[in-house]
Amino acid sequence: MPHAAFDFETVLDRRVVPGEKWDRYAGRDVLPMWVADMDFAAPPCVVEALQQRLDHRVFGYTDAWPSLKNAIVDAMARDYAWAVDPSWIIFLPGMVAGFNVACRLAGDVGDGVITAAPVYPPMLAAASHHDRSLQRVDLVPGADGAYGWDLDALAAVATGRSRLFLLCNPHNPVGRVYTRGELEALADFAEARDLLICSDEIHCGLVLEPHARHLPIATLGPEVARRTITLMAPSKTWNIPGLYCAFAIIPAPELRSRYRRAMRGIVPHVNIFGMVAAEAAYRDGEPWRLALIDILRGHRDRVLACLGAFPELTVVSPEATYLAWIDCRRMMATRGIDDPVGFFEAAGVGLSDGRPFGAPGFVRLNFGCPRSTLEEGLARIARALA
Ligand SMILES: Cc1ncc(COP(=O)(O)O)c(C=O)c1O
């Protein structure tokens, strides 16, 4: 059993420290299964590295150091056969900052940013922060429920003023890991219209489906790489989002300097602890990650088996992430409900609302928690639906 060495069972009381996920329902008997962080302790290798750095007791200004960059370079080579030069890496205090910088440098006021919905809400909001216009295309569910691209619809939203294609892969919330064929079609689309690509790949370490492989879009070839800003972070995979360390990989020198210029004076340095944790995670965190994947795959299957028994709900099986995307529209129509999140909160489970993702009538369930917590959440949902 690969996970015997790690503890994914102990329920840690997160209410004893401040935190978004559990604070939302303070004083209420509602299990929080909403925002995308997990209820597991960070990997031992990460905690030990942080403790060692903490013991030094001096926390001065610190730029990214060579062994940190090398840990990322080695991980890209190991996981994606991607030969990244350390000079291509720009550290960021978060992914959201990273794709906002991309919007800022892409074209001028009024130009277009294309993205596919439903999607992580800050990706829908980013264009307007920089007076760009959002050009939204909708992903479409296929016969098997898995979402995919409508390339005609994508072509239809593009205009002569489109400048940036904001991609989420693996995709939050629909859990897709896009195939080489799909990514090639998207890259062709970007090339035909001379668009920059900003690819948010924060969930790349969380591929659950054995047949699926994450492919950074920039690895399709030099033509794609030269127009692409790839954003990654250790935060989702190793459950350290509060440490706020992310990075952009930008192979093209000119695009990289434009990116640095757009960050200037606005984007702060990354916290030392975020960088220490990132180095430990990329260098030593693989056994923990593999064990986690095993656990999450089991949790996903349990969610599908349990909620799949209720024809009022349609649950998308995520190929990646610890997030299940649930279509509640039939349930709403049958029961005359207009607020599915409120319905599940009344049942004692806190889910994410689909509306800010661009999909009213949907909810998102986070199954990144110990099995006992998951079982309790599913039992509450089942009781409410029975
Ligand atoms: C697709 C995606 N991008 C970015 C983030 C957040 O990144 P950060 O906290 O580093 O800004 C999330 C968090 O859920 C996400 O799902």
The ligand as a Tripos MOL2 file, in Angstrom:
@<TRIPOS>MOLECULE
LIG
   16    16     1     0     0
SMALL
NO_CHARGES

@<TRIPOS>ATOM
      1 C1         -7.5000   26.9740  -11.4740 C.3       1 LIG1
      2 C2         -7.0190   27.6700  -10.2480 C.ar      1 LIG1
      3 N1         -6.1280   28.6710  -10.3620 N.ar      1 LIG1
      4 C3         -5.6740   29.3260   -9.2900 C.ar      1 LIG1
      5 C4         -6.1150   29.0090   -8.0110 C.ar      1 LIG1
      6 C5         -5.6170   29.7880   -6.8300 C.3       1 LIG1
      7 O1         -4.2810   30.0820   -6.9300 O.3       1 LIG1
      8 P1         -3.5480   31.0430   -5.8830 P.3       1 LIG1
      9 O2         -4.1610   30.8010   -4.5470 O.co2     1 LIG1
     10 O3         -2.1260   30.6040   -5.9720 O.co2     1 LIG1
     11 O4         -3.7300   32.4410   -6.3550 O.co2     1 LIG1
     12 C6         -7.0460   27.9820   -7.8510 C.ar      1 LIG1
     13 C7         -7.5460   27.6560   -6.5200 C.2       1 LIG1
     14 O5         -8.5170   26.9650   -6.3470 O.2       1 LIG1
     15 C8         -7.4960   27.2990   -9.0000 C.ar      1 LIG1
     16 O6         -8.3780   26.2850   -8.8970 O.3       1 LIG1
@<TRIPOS>BOND
     1     1     2 1
     2     2     3 ar
     3     2    15 ar
     4     3     4 ar
     5     4     5 ar
     6     5     6 1
     7     5    12 ar
     8     6     7 1
     9     7     8 1
    10     8     9 2
    11     8    10 1
    12     8    11 1
    13    12    13 1
    14    12    15 ar
    15    13    14 2
    16    15    16 1
@<TRIPOS>SUBSTRUCTURE
     1 LIG1         1 GROUP 0 **** ****
